[in-house]
Amino acid sequence: MKSLAAAVLGYLVFLSAALAADPVYPPGSRVGLIPPKDMVVSKRFSGFENPAKLASITIAEMPPEAYAQLAASLSRETLKSQGVTVTSHETLTIGGHPAVLIAGDQEGAAKLRKWVLALGDPATTTLLVAQSTGTKEGASSGYSDAQMRAALKSVALRAPLSVDEQMAALPFHLGDRAGFRPLKVLAGNSLLLTDGPKEVIKNVEQPILIVAASYNPVPPPGEGRDQFARTALAATQSLTDLVIERSQDFRQNGQDWHEIVARAKDASSSQEVVVMQTIRFAPAVTVRMVGLTRAEARDQNLPRFRAVVDSLQID
């Protein structure tokens, strides 16, 4: 009986270890890895984090042709200009595909260790950026070099997810898309919609609507939220000559909202556009919606943006 119990216990321990070694995939991401101990899937970005240790691993997916340029940019000189002193630089093969892994130190308010891994694949280019407090050997306050390297080298790709599958993992859903079609999900927390046949949109030739969730702290109700909204809109790099027509707080269905309607120009083409930014302030998450349309189509598209905004539900 004891031998049977020992065998069962041994099997369970083996099974637990095997399961623990499986890659973890953030919602909506086809890129996963085995995170270091006490790191959890982030709600703020696509990746993993341990806020207590100022530690994170962010995941970004890019087109496959981006790998060569990305790998070349991970030079000591380039990273030095960004405040990172590289302590190691190596080329690897992961899953039969080329990769570059660098580690270094970044000075700032808190001294951080930094790791960057770029992985080339016929279907996608993956960029992993990790950071933690502590020293190269690892202090009690952070993760060691060996722990982070092991996590980054465990990177794995699963089959591409459909847009519907990626949307299902978002922290919100839209009851009415008002004729807009989902184009892509970004960073596991944002949805890009458009109306028209083109997949790559230039010069606002098709209306665009971006819906993005954030878990970062926001100002309490009052004038601070108006300034928060204005600053967020002003930071939109694709717009110039911004002229605000109206900016106002309002309550709808018991929730706090803020909305701006403004005229602007598309930065790349000087095309006159109209932008509507609507922000919903919920207790745990903020959802920002930005709709862009050519000026001559404002009467057609602003009501459609409004229909999508009114249908927003936070999960």
N, C-alpha and C positions, 0 to 999 in steps of 0.2 A: 504493500500500500504506500509505504514511504517512497519507494522508487517511482511509483506511478505519479504521486504528488510532485515529486521533484522533476519528473519529465514534463508534466503539465506546466509547472512553474517556469521551467526552462523554455518551453515553447512560447509561453506568453511573453516572457522577457524578450525572446528573439523576435516575436511578432511586433512587439511595441517598438523595438529598435528599428525594425524594417519600415514600419509606418512612419516613424519619426524622420527617416531618411528620404521620404518622398518630397519632391519639390512642392512648394506652396505658391499658388498663383493668385495674385491680387485680383479682385473682381473685374471682369472684362478684359484682362490682360492675357496675351498668349505667352508672356515671359514669366517664368517662375524661378525660384531658387530655394535652397534650404537655409533659412535665416539663422543667425546666431541666437543663442539662448536669450530668452526674455524679449526678443524683438517680435512685434506683432504687425499684422497688416495695417497700414495707415488708412485713416479715413480722410486725410487731407490731400494725399497725392497717391500716385501709383507706385507702391513700394512698401517698405517696412520701416518701423521706427521704435525707438525706446527713448521717449522724451527726457526721462530722468538722467540719461547718460549723454544727452545731446547727440544721440546716435541715430542714423538713418541710412537707408539704401533706397535711392530713387531709381525708377525704371523708365526709360524712354525708348520708343520704337521709331525707327526712321526707314526710309526706302533703302533697298539693298545696295544701290549704287553709292550711298553715302559713306560706306565703310572706309574706302581708301582715303578719302579726304579727312574723315574723322580720326583714323589711326595716325595719319601724318601730323595732325594738329596736337597730338598728345606728346609733344616734345618738351624737353626740360625748359627751353627758352620760352615757349608759349605759355606754359603753366606758371613759370616764374613771373611773367607779366600779369598773371591773375592772382598773385600772392601765394602760390603754392611752390614750395621747395621740394623737388622730386628727390626721393631717396632711393628708389629702385624703379627700373623700367625693363619689362620683359615681354617677349613675343611668345604666344602659346598656341596650342591647338586644342579646342574644346568641341567635343562632338564631331570631330572631323573638319571643323571650320576654323579659320584664322582668328586670333584674338590678341589684343594688347592689354597689359595690366600694369598700371603704375601706382606707386604709393608715395606719399609725401606729407609734409607738414604745412599747415596754414596758420599764419599768425592773425590775431584779431582780438576781440573782446575776451574770447576763450581760445586757448591753443587747441587746435584740432588736428587729428590725423585724418588724411584723405586718401581714398582709393578710387581709381577709375578703371573700368573695364569696358572695352569696345569689342563686340563680337560680330563677325561677318557671317552672313547666311544667305543662300540664294533667294530667300523670300523676304528677309528683313535685316536691318542693322540694329543691334541692341546696344544701348549705352547704359551702364550701371555706374552710379556715383554714390559712394559710401563715405560716411564720416563718423568720427567718434572722438570723445575726449580721451585723454590718457597718453601714454608714451608708446613707442614702437613695441616694447615688450608687453604692454598692456598693464594698466593700473586697475585698482578696484573700482575706479570711477568710470572705466570705459571698456572697450573691447581690444583684444590684442591683434597684432598684425596677422598672426596665424588664423585667428577666428574669422576676420574679415576676408582674408584671401580664400579660405575654405568656402565661405558663403558665396563669394563672387564666382569662384570656379565651379560651383554647383549649378550655375545657370542652365536652364533647360527651356526648350520651346515646345509648345503643344500646337495642335492643328489650329489654323486661323479661325477665329470666332466670327460668326456673322454679326452684322450691325445690330440685328434684333437681340442676339445673345449678349452683346456688349451693353445695349440699352437696358436690358433687364437687370444688370448689375449696378446701374446708376442709383443714387440715393433719392431720385425723384422720378416721376413719370408725367407725361403730358396726355391729358384726356382728349384734346383737340389739337391737331397739328395744322389746321386751317389750310390744308393743301400743300404744305411744305413737306419735303421728303428728307429723312435722315441721311446725311452724307457720311459722317464718321463720328466716332466717339474718341475723345482726346483725354489722355492722362487718367482714365478711369473715373473722371468726375465731370466731364463736359460733353455736350452734344452740339454738333454743327448741323444745321438744316439749311436747305435752299429750295428754290422753285425754278426748275429748268433742267435741261439735259446735261449740262457741263459738270464735270467732276472737279476741275480746277477753275476757280472763279477769279477773273481779273477785272479790275476797273469797276467792280460792283455791277457787272453785266447781268447778274442774277441777284435777287434779294437774298440776304444772308441773315440767319438768326442763330445766335450762340447762347446756349443755356449752360451755366457753370455753377457747380456747388462748391462752397468753401466752408471749412470748419474753423477758420481763424477768427479770433475775437473781433467784434465790431463795436462802435460807439453805442452807448445807451440812447434811448429815444431823445430827440431834441435837435438842436442846430448841428451837433456833431455828425449826425447822419447825413445831413445835406452836404456838408463839406466832404464827408467820406465818399458820397456818390459822385460829387463833382470831380474829386481827385481821381477816382477810378476811371471816369470817362476821359478825363484829360490825359491819362496815361496810355490811352489807346493809340499806339504808334502809327496805325494805318490812316489816322485822321489828322487833318490840319485845318486851320482857320475856323476853329470851333466857335459857334455862336449859339448860346442857349436860349431857346424860346420860352421854356417853362421848366421849373424844378420844384417838386412838391412832395410832401409826405401825405400818405392817406392810409386809412384802415379799410380792409376788405375781408369779410368772413372771419372777423376777430383777429386778423393778422396785421402786422406793421409792414408797410411798403413804402418805397420811394421811387419816383419816376422823373426822368429828364427826357425832354424832346429837344433836339438841337439840329441846326444846319451845320454842315462841314464840307470839306473837300477830301476826296480820296488822295492820299499822299503820293501814290505812284502815278496818277493820271490827271490830277486836278479836277476830276469829275465831281460835280456838285451832288451831294448826298444828304439824306436825312437819317438821323440816328435816334432810336428810342431805346433808352436804358431803363429797365425796371428791376428793382432789387426787392426781394422778399426777405425780411428779417425774422427767422424762426429761432426758437430757443437754442437749438443745437447746431443749426446749419443756416448759412446764408446762400440764397440762390440769386445769381445775377443773370439777367437776360438782356442781350444787346442785339437789336435788329437794325440792319442797314439796308437802305433802298436808294435808288437814284431819285433825285428830287422830283422829276416829272411823274414818278409812280407813287408818291407819298400817300395820296388819297386812296389808292388801291391797297397799299401794303400796311400802312399803320393800323387799320382795323384788324388785319389778319394777325399782326404781331400781338394786338390786344387780346384776340381770341385765344392764342396760345398761352399768353400770360395768365388769363383768367382760368385756364384749365389746369394750371400747374398744381400738382399734389406732391408733397414731400413724404417719402416712405419712412 
